[in-house]
Amino acid sequence: MNTAKIADLKNSLSRYLQHVRKGGEITVLDRDTPIARIVPFTPREARSSRAVKDDYWTDDRINELERQGAVRRGDPAAVAAWLETTRPVKLPKGAPGAVETLVRMRRESTR
């Protein structure tokens, strides 16, 4: 039970998952061409007690996005200066909050 065609996998998914739970691996075939592999789940080691390591936002990835002009790193001193001179907007009494407005807009969407 190392390989399974898509139709067989759909029809006997529970049986194949049982095999994976026991440590086995399944190679999924589309007309005899391997397209995927089902392997047992192993959790990543936690970076700290609260967070799981995020391999997506690495320094290399952020540097590449910055080079492309897609993102720009913030300047902590400029942010601190802005926060000293800028105060949050005060909403009038009874005005809907951001979440309420977002929910209303989603309900009104024509998509």
N, C-alpha and C positions, 0 to 999 in steps of 0.2 A: 504494500500500500504506500509506495513512495511517490506515485504519480496519480493524477486524476484528471480526466477530461471535464470540461465545464459542465456538461449535462449530468455526468455522474456525481460531480461535486454538489450540484444543486439538489439532486434527488437524494443524496445520502450525506448531507452536510453534518448531521449529528455524529454519524459514524466516523467521519474524517476528523472532526474536532476532538472526538474521544481519543483518537490516535495521537493527535498533537498534544493533548493534555498529558499523555503518558511520555512525552518527550520526543515524539516522532516529528518528521517534517513531511510536507506534501508539496510536490511540484505540480502547479496547475498548468494543464496543456490546452491550447486552442488549436485543434486539428494537428496534433502531434508536435506543436511548437510551444516550448516552455514560455509562459508569460508572467508567472508569479510563483512565489513560494510562501507557504504558510508554515510558520515556525512557532514554537512555544514563546509566550510573552515573558520577558525578563525586564523588570523595572530598572530604570537608570538609577545610579547612585545619586542621592540627594547632595546638592552643593552645600546646603545647610539643613537644619532641621525643618525649615519652612518651605524651601524652594527646591525644585528639580532643575538640574542643569539644562540650560537652553542652548542648544547647539546652533540655533538659527541666527541669533544676533551676536556673532563673534566680532572681534575687533577688525579682522580682515574684511568681513562683509560690510561693516559700517564704513571702513576706510574706502572701499570700492564704491559704495553709494555716494560718499562725499566727493570722491574723484569725479563721478559722473554728474554731480550737481543735483542729485536727487534729495540729499539731506545736507544740513549744515549743523555742525556741532555748536551748541550754545556756549555763551561766555558767562561763567558763573558771576563774575563781577558786574556785568551788564544786567543780568537778571536781578541781582540783589539791589542795584541802583533803581531799576524799574519798580520793584516791589516797594521801595521806600517812598516813591513819588506817586504811585498809583494805588487807588483804593477800589475795592470791589463795587460793582454797580448795585445800588439799592433798588429793589423792585417796589413798586407801589403796593400798598396793602390790598390783598385779594387777587393780585396778579398771579397767573399760573406760573409754576416753576418750570425749569428746563425739561424735566422728565414728563410732566403733564403735557407740555407743548409738543414734545416729540411724539408721545402716544397719540395725541389728537391729529398731528400731521400724518402719521402712518395710517390712521383710520380713514382720513380724507384722501389718501393717495389714490390715483386712478389707475395705477399699474396693476 
